[in-house]
Amino acid sequence: MDKGEEGKKKRKRKATGTKKCGCPFSLRGIKLPLADEWTLVVKCGTHNHPGGQHVEGHSFAGRLSMEEIGILIDLSKSQMKPKEILNTLKERDGLNCTTIKGIYNARHKHKLNENAGGSLMQQLMNKLMEFKYIEWHRNDEHNNCVRDLMFAHPSSLELLRAFPRVLIMDCTYRTNKYQLPLLEVVGVTSTEKTFSVAFAYLGSEREEAHTWALERLRSMIDDAMLPRVVMTDREPSLMNALQKVFPMASNLLCRWHISTNILANCKIFFESKSRLDAFISMWNIVVLAETEDEYANRLNQLESHFHRYIQAINYCKEQWLLPYKEKFVAVWTNKVMHFGNTTVNRAESTRAKLKRQLGLSRGDIESSWPKIHSLLELQHIDIKTSFEISLTNVQHNFKDPLYGEVRGSVSKSALCILVDEANRSESIGVDASACGCVYSRTHGLPCAHEISSYKIRGQPIPLACVDPHWRKLDLVSVSGKKVQDVSFTTAMELFYKRFMDADDIGKQQLVMKLMELVNSTSTSLVAPKENVKTKEGCTSSFPEGLQPYIMHVKDVAADGNCGFRVIASAMGMGEEGWPQVRRDMLFELRTYWAEYAQLFRDPIRVDELIHVLEHFQSPADYDRWMTMPDMGHIIASRYNVVLVYISMQLCLTFLPLRSAPTPLPMRRVLSIGFINDNHFVETWKTKTPFHWVTMDPAVRFMPSAKLISTGMASGLERNLAGLVDV
């Protein structure tokens, strides 16, 4: 499109036209007096144009009947795509002449009528109230913009009160145009079905935001129903919030994500995939150790077999085993009743279904809610079905008299575990040391040696020895308490007193808040702003020639750790993962101290960088800030990424110094910007117009290859050869 004199883009003029052609043809309809019938009289039978060959494309012929509009509305509520709706209508009526544009127009018209012109937040609040959702939100006091939003389906809260023992929490990204992370809390039923407890759109990934969301969740459950186990990823802000809100719960870490993290970060230390796979297999054996002696022996075997790969060993020990082994190694997690949940894969599975429903990541919260709601409705139906199957269906292998007391009284999932333990009891006998008694501690079910003793006595497995979790096949709260009658008299008296004591403006604000509660369509809340700064914002802090190539800029907290926060955010840890970035970079620098001393031509500079990185407090003083370009090499090499650095003074590209080039479709590019000479930001969708690479040995970034060790030089050469397009 052309630009006007002021540099603004001109809007493309929409092509318009008319169907009128001055045709003289006309008819006259006359209603007959004695019956509900009409007669048509041709007033003029001539045309000034040839007859149409097809009726498709004529708006009158393509109109939808009232019945078809009803079908369209029902199918749209079922999340059916427009093209599938069109196919369904044409299958029902072979003479239907509607086009895909007509389907879109009809859907849009229905949505306008349904929403009655309300704002996005009014529409959302109205739907949440209509379906009796529990909703919490926080807004910016200055512009009334929603900052955090959390909601829970009433049936989901019933499930939470019935099955509160284990919760799994995970964040989903790129689900909305506001770039807000979506925290999903899920639980597990006795039939091993996953249910979503609540969804929270958070304005940030900081500890304060996670604490707010967890406190809202805590307000919905009694002291007798607090979770005992919470499964998460290694997300420091969420883990700290859990410690505050649910201090008695055991916070376990996902084994699968840990193994994936080690695979990604240690592959650069191995010369072949087979050696890496062997290392990961032995690592998993260490994680599954069931006694402390077994754990120590297996760890020694891992160190012995892979003594040549000391960097990989040190990474596993320093990053995972030393700080977190009690949260994921079996010898410690087997002391906790987690009912078999040692990963966040349940949340991952639910998230995958949700992201398939949400489709593109540019939708707003109001348009996302119906898709979330439909998933929850199907989820609840599936769970109730599983309860009935456990109560009424009896598998043939459950007919043994051994299961006489538990059959029909515990879930099918628990019975399957009991059958497996009963089979194992044939070789275990009554020897408790040989049994290990894992299932009695982690699942609350009789283990093999206990079942063997029941067999010897000819006694069925007692129902009382099965944990109540498995015996629950309904939605009644585990506390057994009835909901107390709620009275609003005291609250209204306090409200009236505050209202009378307020001035005119205060009274107006109180009335507005009260109206929001009783009439959602009156809310003055506005939708969140996109969590990125536009090109007119801090993009102007970059060189003018590069500004057209920077699509968005994401800001982070300005506490002296901003550079590390940007890297944490770009690597998917959330900006609160900045301490981990410092640890990762410190590990890289210490491991390859000699190489970096040669790279910077100054061993003292390496020690200075170590001093900068050895700081894990907020805020950070000036001497602890990220420094560029020296740290660019450390970041690119540690995470095996291409790092683009943009500022008014320097524009550089850093490549990994040791690893082989990653294929272009899998290559990961991080882009970091330095603005106002004091702050780092993350830049998104950077389209690099040229390669910012220098081989000048006079500066410390990207020195000539002859000054680098052979391994680093060859890695750099390979990456330069493979860098086709940043």
Disulfide bonds with the S-S distance in Angstrom:
none
